[in-house]
Amino acid sequence: MRTWLAAVFLVAAGPLTADAADCAATQRLCLAQCDQAYPSRIDDMGHTGCAARCGWESTTCSAQRALDDSSAALTRDLTPWLSDQAGKWQHFLDGFRGRSPAEPPRANPDPDRGIPL
């Protein structure tokens, strides 16, 4: 199971490189705007705060894209597998209880189906 989940996350990580490049380009643009708005020799504190905001926004961008891609991969790959496993588990329980899957559960036992003496 762990190997399968690791494979799902690796498949989901494939498109992250292009998205990470988009986030990095946005961060570079933000840092360039910080350089213009807050020249580092004149206003070091303003530049540092602006650069921290750019780093925060880039991290948020990367995390959101990773979450979106992982959610899509899990929905696409894991949901059918879980549905199949639930069906197998139900089939096992039906067999364990001694009834066929089409037979509804009975509140009262059938006296005609008792054990012959």
N, C-alpha and C positions, 0 to 999 in steps of 0.2 A: 504494500500500500504506500509506503514512504517513497519508494522508487517511482511509483506512478505519479504521486503528487509533485515530486521533484521535477519530473518530466513536464508536467503541466506548467509549472512555474518557469522552467527554462524556455518552453515554447512561448510563454507570455512575455518573457524578457527579450525575445528577438526584436520586436518592433521598438523597444525602449531606446535603442541607439539613435534612431531618427528623432524621436521625441526629445531625448536628452540634448541633441544638437539644437533643437528649437529653443529649449529652455536656456541653453548656454548662450545662444545668439541674443536672446532677450536680456540676459544678464550683462553681456558685453555692451549692449546698447544703453542699458541703465547706468552702468559704470561710466560710460562716455558722457552721459548727461550729468552725472555727479561731478566729473572732472570739469565740465563747463560751468555748472552752477556754483560749485564750491572748489575753487582752486586750492590745491592741497597746501601750499605754503602760506596762503592768506587765512584760510578757514579750515584748519585741520579737524576740528571737532565736527563741523557740519559735513565735511567730506567723509569722515569716518562713519557718521550716522547714516548718511546716504548710501555708502557702500554696504553697511550692515543690512539696510533695507533691501538692497539689490540681492544680496546673498540669501536673505530670508525668502524673497519672492521666487528666486531660482529654485531653492530647495522645495518650496511649496509646489511649484510647477512640476518638478520632477516627481515628487511624491504623488500628486494628483494623477498624473499620467500613468504612473506605475499601478496605482490603485484601479484606474479605469481599465487598463489592459488586463490586469490580473482578474478583475471581476468578470470581464468578458470571456476570458479563457476558462475560468471556473464554471461559468454558466454554460458555455458551449461544450466543455469536455466532462465536467464532473456531474452535472445534473442528470444526463442520461444513464451514467454509470450507477449513481445512487438510486435512481428509479429501478434499474434492473436488479440491484442488490436487495431493495425492499421487496420486489416481487419474489425473489428467491427465498427470502426470509419468511414471507407470508406462506409460500408453498410448503416450506419446512414445517411451520407451525400447524398448517392444515393437516399435514401428514402425521405429525406428532399427536394431534388431537383425535385423529382417526376419522376424519370426515373429508369428503371431497371438497374442492374449492367452491363448487356451485351450491353446496348444501348450506343453508343458513343456520346459524346457531339456534339451538332449541332451549327454551326456558325450562320446559318439563321433559323428563326422559320419556321416550316412547315405550310403553309396557310390552309391546309386541316384539321389540328388538332386544329384549333381555337375554341373559345367558340361559341356554337350555339346561334343564336339570336332568 
